[in-house]
Amino acid sequence: MSEFDKEVAKIEKYNQPVMEGFKVWLEKANLSTKTIKNHITNIEFFAEYLVYYEPLQQLDEADEQDVSSFLLDYFPRKAMWASESSTKSYMTSFKKFFLYMVETNKISPDIETEVKDTLKEGKQDFLDAVSE
């Protein structure tokens, strides 16, 4: 196993309880099973991006720049299902995920605010990226 593969495995193991906690948090919000599954799947795909296409980041190291790069470049290029509706779904998932990360003290509130601002300000750019 290469050093890269070892690092990827370490990060994936680190992210696992974060994802499990996010799922429980969503369940406590009384969301439907389908909605929870959708948010989990979206954030898992983002986590994959952070590991393979970014400089090996854990979920709690992600910030507004990662979200923006994901929605403007990676998602439209790599996801066959990329569309306006799926982009809006990701934007909702990001809002919920970063709120969860703040509420569980995994990131600072400043990062969540920056992510929300980026999603709001970049919304049209993100939607345009999948409709070109």
RANORBEL-V667402 format. One record per backbone hydrogen bond with DSSP energy under -1.0 kcal/mol. CO is the residue of the C=O (numbers start at 1). NH is the residue of the N-H. E is the energy in kcal/mol with one decimal. If there is no record, write none. Layout:
# RANORBEL-V667402
co={CO/CO}
nh={NH/NH}
e={E/E}
This chain:
# RANORBEL-V667402
co={2/3/4/5/6/7/8/9/10/11/12/15/16/17/18/19/20/21/22/23/24/26/27/32/33/34/35/36/37/38/39/40/41/42/43/44/45/46/47/48/49/50/54/58/59/63/64/65/66/67/68/69/69/70/73/74/75/79/83/84/85/86/87/88/89/90/91/92/93/94/95/96/97/98/99/100/101/101/102/108/109/110/111/112/113/114/115/116/117/118/122/123/124/125}
nh={6/7/8/9/10/11/12/13/14/15/16/19/20/21/22/23/24/25/26/27/28/31/30/36/37/38/39/40/41/42/43/44/45/46/47/48/49/50/51/52/53/57/56/61/62/67/68/69/70/71/72/73/74/75/77/78/79/82/87/88/89/90/91/92/93/94/95/96/97/98/99/100/101/102/103/104/106/107/105/112/113/114/115/116/117/118/119/120/121/122/126/127/128/129}
e={-2.2/-2.4/-2.6/-2.4/-2.2/-2.4/-2.8/-2.2/-2.1/-2.8/-1.2/-2.5/-2.5/-2.4/-2.1/-2.2/-2.1/-2.5/-2.5/-2.4/-2.3/-1.3/-1.8/-2.6/-2.5/-2.1/-2.4/-2.6/-2.7/-2.4/-2.4/-2.5/-2.0/-1.9/-2.6/-2.0/-2.0/-2.3/-1.5/-2.8/-2.6/-2.0/-2.6/-1.9/-1.2/-2.0/-2.6/-2.6/-2.4/-2.5/-2.6/-2.2/-1.5/-3.2/-1.6/-3.1/-2.1/-1.8/-2.3/-2.4/-1.9/-2.3/-2.4/-2.1/-2.5/-2.9/-2.0/-2.3/-3.2/-2.8/-1.6/-2.6/-2.4/-1.6/-2.8/-1.6/-3.1/-1.2/-2.0/-1.3/-2.4/-2.4/-2.5/-2.7/-2.6/-2.4/-2.7/-2.2/-3.1/-2.6/-2.7/-2.4/-2.7/-1.9}
